[in-house]
Amino acid sequence: MLNRFFQQFSEDIAIDLGTANSVVYVHGRGIVIQEPSVVAINKKTGQILAIGLE
């Protein structure tokens, strides 16, 4: 089932969900996304305040 899902993509991609940074690499294009893996949340309300570089 997952094979059929991934066959829909025409490009080879690699995703690194590291502890400090998330990186997406596309074959032939290089790194297309590189952002901190950080989320700021209001402890009282649970509201998401910022994600990544925000």
N, CA, C and O atoms as a GROMACS GRO file, in nm:
protein
  216
    1MET      N    1   0.082  -0.119   0.000
    1MET     CA    2   0.000   0.000   0.000
    1MET      C    3   0.087   0.126   0.000
    1MET      O    4   0.061   0.218  -0.078
    2LEU      N    5   0.188   0.131   0.086
    2LEU     CA    6   0.276   0.248   0.088
    2LEU      C    7   0.355   0.262  -0.041
    2LEU      O    8   0.385   0.373  -0.085
    3ASN      N    9   0.389   0.148  -0.103
    3ASN     CA   10   0.462   0.155  -0.230
    3ASN      C   11   0.383   0.232  -0.335
    3ASN      O   12   0.440   0.314  -0.408
    4ARG      N   13   0.254   0.207  -0.344
    4ARG     CA   14   0.170   0.279  -0.440
    4ARG      C   15   0.167   0.428  -0.408
    4ARG      O   16   0.168   0.512  -0.498
    5PHE      N   17   0.163   0.461  -0.280
    5PHE     CA   18   0.163   0.602  -0.239
    5PHE      C   19   0.291   0.670  -0.283
    5PHE      O   20   0.286   0.777  -0.344
    6PHE      N   21   0.406   0.610  -0.253
    6PHE     CA   22   0.534   0.673  -0.284
    6PHE      C   23   0.565   0.673  -0.433
    6PHE      O   24   0.643   0.757  -0.478
    7GLN      N   25   0.507   0.583  -0.511
    7GLN     CA   26   0.530   0.580  -0.655
    7GLN      C   27   0.466   0.701  -0.724
    7GLN      O   28   0.499   0.729  -0.839
    8GLN      N   29   0.376   0.771  -0.657
    8GLN     CA   30   0.313   0.889  -0.715
    8GLN      C   31   0.411   1.005  -0.728
    8GLN      O   32   0.390   1.095  -0.809
    9PHE      N   33   0.517   1.003  -0.648
    9PHE     CA   34   0.616   1.110  -0.653
    9PHE      C   35   0.713   1.084  -0.767
    9PHE      O   36   0.765   0.973  -0.780
   10SER      N   37   0.737   1.185  -0.849
   10SER     CA   38   0.826   1.168  -0.963
   10SER      C   39   0.971   1.194  -0.927
   10SER      O   40   1.061   1.157  -1.002
   11GLU      N   41   0.995   1.259  -0.813
   11GLU     CA   42   1.131   1.292  -0.773
   11GLU      C   43   1.171   1.210  -0.651
   11GLU      O   44   1.087   1.174  -0.568
   12ASP      N   45   1.302   1.182  -0.640
   12ASP     CA   46   1.354   1.117  -0.521
   12ASP      C   47   1.373   1.223  -0.414
   12ASP      O   48   1.437   1.326  -0.439
   13ILE      N   49   1.318   1.199  -0.296
   13ILE     CA   50   1.333   1.295  -0.188
   13ILE      C   51   1.385   1.224  -0.064
   13ILE      O   52   1.365   1.104  -0.046
   14ALA      N   53   1.452   1.301   0.022
   14ALA     CA   54   1.496   1.252   0.151
   14ALA      C   55   1.452   1.353   0.256
   14ALA      O   56   1.463   1.474   0.236
   15ILE      N   57   1.400   1.302   0.367
   15ILE     CA   58   1.355   1.388   0.476
   15ILE      C   59   1.431   1.350   0.602
   15ILE      O   60   1.429   1.235   0.644
   16ASP      N   61   1.497   1.448   0.662
   16ASP     CA   62   1.572   1.428   0.786
   16ASP      C   63   1.501   1.507   0.895
   16ASP      O   64   1.506   1.630   0.898
   17LEU      N   65   1.435   1.436   0.985
   17LEU     CA   66   1.366   1.501   1.096
   17LEU      C   67   1.457   1.496   1.219
   17LEU      O   68   1.431   1.423   1.314
   18GLY      N   69   1.562   1.574   1.214
   18GLY     CA   70   1.661   1.576   1.322
   18GLY      C   71   1.606   1.640   1.448
   18GLY      O   72   1.495   1.693   1.449
   19THR      N   73   1.686   1.636   1.554
   19THR     CA   74   1.640   1.692   1.680
   19THR      C   75   1.640   1.844   1.677
   19THR      O   76   1.556   1.906   1.742
   20ALA      N   77   1.731   1.905   1.604
   20ALA     CA   78   1.740   2.051   1.600
   20ALA      C   79   1.683   2.110   1.472
   20ALA      O   80   1.624   2.218   1.474
   21ASN      N   81   1.700   2.040   1.359
   21ASN     CA   82   1.656   2.093   1.229
   21ASN      C   83   1.587   1.986   1.147
   21ASN      O   84   1.621   1.868   1.156
   22SER      N   85   1.490   2.028   1.067
   22SER     CA   86   1.426   1.940   0.969
   22SER      C   87   1.477   1.982   0.831
   22SER      O   88   1.478   2.101   0.798
   23VAL      N   89   1.520   1.883   0.752
   23VAL     CA   90   1.578   1.910   0.621
   23VAL      C   91   1.508   1.824   0.516
   23VAL      O   92   1.486   1.705   0.538
   24VAL      N   93   1.471   1.884   0.402
   24VAL     CA   94   1.416   1.809   0.289
   24VAL      C   95   1.510   1.829   0.171
   24VAL      O   96   1.541   1.941   0.133
   25TYR      N   97   1.555   1.716   0.114
   25TYR     CA   98   1.648   1.716   0.001
   25TYR      C   99   1.577   1.654  -0.118
   25TYR      O  100   1.515   1.548  -0.105
   26VAL      N  101   1.584   1.718  -0.234
   26VAL     CA  102   1.527   1.666  -0.358
   26VAL      C  103   1.641   1.638  -0.455
   26VAL      O  104   1.722   1.726  -0.482
   27HIS      N  105   1.646   1.516  -0.506
   27HIS     CA  106   1.751   1.476  -0.600
   27HIS      C  107   1.753   1.571  -0.720
   27HIS      O  108   1.649   1.594  -0.783
   28GLY      N  109   1.869   1.624  -0.751
   28GLY     CA  110   1.883   1.715  -0.863
   28GLY      C  111   1.860   1.861  -0.828
   28GLY      O  112   1.894   1.950  -0.907
   29ARG      N  113   1.802   1.886  -0.712
   29ARG     CA  114   1.776   2.025  -0.669
   29ARG      C  115   1.849   2.061  -0.540
   29ARG      O  116   1.870   2.178  -0.511
   30GLY      N  117   1.886   1.961  -0.464
   30GLY     CA  118   1.954   1.986  -0.337
   30GLY      C  119   1.856   2.006  -0.224
   30GLY      O  120   1.741   1.960  -0.230
   31ILE      N  121   1.900   2.076  -0.119
   31ILE     CA  122   1.816   2.102  -0.003
   31ILE      C  123   1.714   2.209  -0.040
   31ILE      O  124   1.750   2.319  -0.081
   32VAL      N  125   1.586   2.176  -0.024
   32VAL     CA  126   1.479   2.270  -0.058
   32VAL      C  127   1.412   2.330   0.066
   32VAL      O  128   1.348   2.434   0.058
   33ILE      N  129   1.427   2.263   0.180
   33ILE     CA  130   1.374   2.314   0.306
   33ILE      C  131   1.475   2.282   0.415
   33ILE      O  132   1.525   2.170   0.424
   34GLN      N  133   1.506   2.381   0.499
   34GLN     CA  134   1.592   2.359   0.615
   34GLN      C  135   1.546   2.456   0.723
   34GLN      O  136   1.574   2.576   0.718
   35GLU      N  137   1.476   2.402   0.822
   35GLU     CA  138   1.418   2.486   0.928
   35GLU      C  139   1.440   2.421   1.064
   35GLU      O  140   1.451   2.299   1.074
   36PRO      N  141   1.445   2.503   1.168
   36PRO     CA  142   1.452   2.447   1.302
   36PRO      C  143   1.326   2.364   1.333
   36PRO      O  144   1.216   2.398   1.291
   37SER      N  145   1.345   2.255   1.406
   37SER     CA  146   1.234   2.169   1.448
   37SER      C  147   1.184   2.217   1.584
   37SER      O  148   1.202   2.148   1.685
   38VAL      N  149   1.122   2.334   1.586
   38VAL     CA  150   1.081   2.397   1.711
   38VAL      C  151   0.936   2.442   1.702
   38VAL      O  152   0.893   2.495   1.599
   39VAL      N  153   0.862   2.422   1.810
   39VAL     CA  154   0.725   2.472   1.820
   39VAL      C  155   0.711   2.542   1.955
   39VAL      O  156   0.745   2.484   2.058
   40ALA      N  157   0.662   2.666   1.955
   40ALA     CA  158   0.636   2.739   2.079
   40ALA      C  159   0.486   2.732   2.109
   40ALA      O  160   0.403   2.767   2.025
   41ILE      N  161   0.453   2.686   2.230
   41ILE     CA  162   0.313   2.666   2.269
   41ILE      C  163   0.285   2.742   2.399
   41ILE      O  164   0.365   2.736   2.493
   42ASN      N  165   0.173   2.812   2.404
   42ASN     CA  166   0.128   2.878   2.526
   42ASN      C  167   0.084   2.771   2.625
   42ASN      O  168  -0.009   2.696   2.596
   43LYS      N  169   0.149   2.763   2.741
   43LYS     CA  170   0.118   2.658   2.839
   43LYS      C  171  -0.023   2.669   2.894
   43LYS      O  172  -0.085   2.567   2.925
   44LYS      N  173  -0.075   2.789   2.907
   44LYS     CA  174  -0.208   2.806   2.965
   44LYS      C  175  -0.319   2.768   2.868
   44LYS      O  176  -0.417   2.704   2.907
   45THR      N  177  -0.305   2.808   2.741
   45THR     CA  178  -0.413   2.788   2.644
   45THR      C  179  -0.390   2.671   2.548
   45THR      O  180  -0.484   2.621   2.486
   46GLY      N  181  -0.263   2.628   2.535
   46GLY     CA  182  -0.231   2.523   2.439
   46GLY      C  183  -0.219   2.575   2.297
   46GLY      O  184  -0.197   2.498   2.204
   47GLN      N  185  -0.234   2.706   2.280
   47GLN     CA  186  -0.227   2.768   2.147
   47GLN      C  187  -0.084   2.762   2.093
   47GLN      O  188   0.012   2.790   2.166
   48ILE      N  189  -0.070   2.726   1.966
   48ILE     CA  190   0.061   2.728   1.900
   48ILE      C  191   0.094   2.873   1.866
   48ILE      O  192   0.018   2.942   1.799
   49LEU      N  193   0.210   2.919   1.914
   49LEU     CA  194   0.251   3.058   1.895
   49LEU      C  195   0.345   3.075   1.777
   49LEU      O  196   0.340   3.177   1.708
   50ALA      N  197   0.432   2.977   1.754
   50ALA     CA  198   0.529   2.988   1.644
   50ALA      C  199   0.578   2.849   1.608
   50ALA      O  200   0.582   2.758   1.691
   51ILE      N  201   0.616   2.834   1.480
   51ILE     CA  202   0.670   2.708   1.429
   51ILE      C  203   0.792   2.738   1.346
   51ILE      O  204   0.791   2.832   1.265
   52GLY      N  205   0.899   2.660   1.363
   52GLY     CA  206   1.019   2.676   1.281
   52GLY      C  207   1.086   2.810   1.300
   52GLY      O  208   1.123   2.846   1.411
   53LEU      N  209   1.101   2.885   1.191
   53LEU     CA  210   1.171   3.013   1.195
   53LEU      C  211   1.083   3.130   1.239
   53LEU      O  212   1.134   3.242   1.251
   54GLU      N  213   0.956   3.109   1.262
   54GLU     CA  214   0.865   3.219   1.299
   54GLU      C  215   0.908   3.285   1.428
   54GLU      O  216   0.843   3.379   1.474
   0.00000   0.00000   0.00000
